[in-house]
Amino acid sequence: MACQDGQLECVRLLLEAGAAIDQARNDGTTPLFAACQNGHLEVAKLLSSYGASRAATPFGTPEEAATEDGHADLAAWLVASRGWTPLAHLETLTAARATSLLRSGASLHEGEPTPLRRAAGGAGEAAALVRRAATPWSPASHSLFPAAARARAALLVLSLYEIHERYHLDSAGATNGIAALDFGHCVLGFAIARETQ
């Protein structure tokens, strides 16, 4: 009902609370189909950013509904965003949601266009977060890596710190004049991968 009536903030609250994104009514109408049928572009964008299915209902696809009911701007957006993953919805994502997707392991390189390609030169916090997540691991990008990568980085940093403390290394005592911790900052960018390709 919230999607059918275009109640964007209500839809947002329901999705944040874990509402089933593709739960259809008894007649087969999905939330995305109802939003598209009634021309609610911002609701459709929000649903799509949560991964709403664009599959056909008994009444057709959401794209067909928008076209048939004369919602040209919505129909055009649905066509343009066909290959997007949830992370590619940069204009719809809040910084908190973009961070959550990145920390959950959302790919920067999947979809067409990819989230990283959409973020290149894009404005807004979500685009900036995607660009920062694409950089090699560093203390500044650490929080945007998936849990396994963050745990690996923490383990490596702790290991380097323990080596440094155990052997009392400093810049003068380390091989080639490089302190163990400086070495760590140089190496971790290569040792910690955001995605397995």
Rosetta blueprint (number, residue, H / E / L):
1 M L
2 A L
3 C L
4 Q L
5 D L
6 G L
7 Q L
8 L H
9 E H
10 C H
11 V H
12 R H
13 L H
14 L H
15 L H
16 E H
17 A L
18 G L
19 A L
20 A L
21 I L
22 D L
23 Q L
24 A L
25 R L
26 N L
27 D L
28 G L
29 T L
30 T L
31 P H
32 L H
33 F H
34 A H
35 A H
36 C H
37 Q H
38 N L
39 G L
40 H L
41 L H
42 E H
43 V H
44 A H
45 K H
46 L H
47 L H
48 S H
49 S H
50 Y L
51 G L
52 A L
53 S L
54 R L
55 A L
56 A L
57 T E
58 P L
59 F L
60 G E
61 T L
62 P H
63 E H
64 E H
65 A H
66 A H
67 T H
68 E H
69 D L
70 G L
71 H L
72 A H
73 D H
74 L H
75 A H
76 A H
77 W H
78 L H
79 V H
80 A H
81 S L
82 R L
83 G E
84 W L
85 T L
86 P H
87 L H
88 A H
89 H L
90 L L
91 E L
92 T L
93 L L
94 T L
95 A H
96 A H
97 R H
98 A H
99 T H
100 S H
101 L H
102 L H
103 R H
104 S L
105 G L
106 A L
107 S L
108 L L
109 H L
110 E L
111 G L
112 E E
113 P L
114 T L
115 P H
116 L H
117 R H
118 R H
119 A H
120 A L
121 G L
122 G L
123 A L
124 G L
125 E H
126 A H
127 A H
128 A H
129 L H
130 V H
131 R H
132 R H
133 A H
134 A L
135 T L
136 P L
137 W L
138 S L
139 P L
140 A L
141 S L
142 H H
143 S H
144 L H
145 F L
146 P L
147 A H
148 A H
149 A H
150 R H
151 A H
152 R H
153 A H
154 A H
155 L H
156 L H
157 V H
158 L H
159 S H
160 L H
161 Y H
162 E H
163 I H
164 H H
165 E H
166 R H
167 Y H
168 H L
169 L L
170 D L
171 S L
172 A L
173 G L
174 A L
175 T H
176 N H
177 G H
178 I L
179 A L
180 A H
181 L H
182 D H
183 F H
184 G H
185 H H
186 C H
187 V H
188 L H
189 G H
190 F H
191 A H
192 I L
193 A L
194 R L
195 E L
196 T L
197 Q L
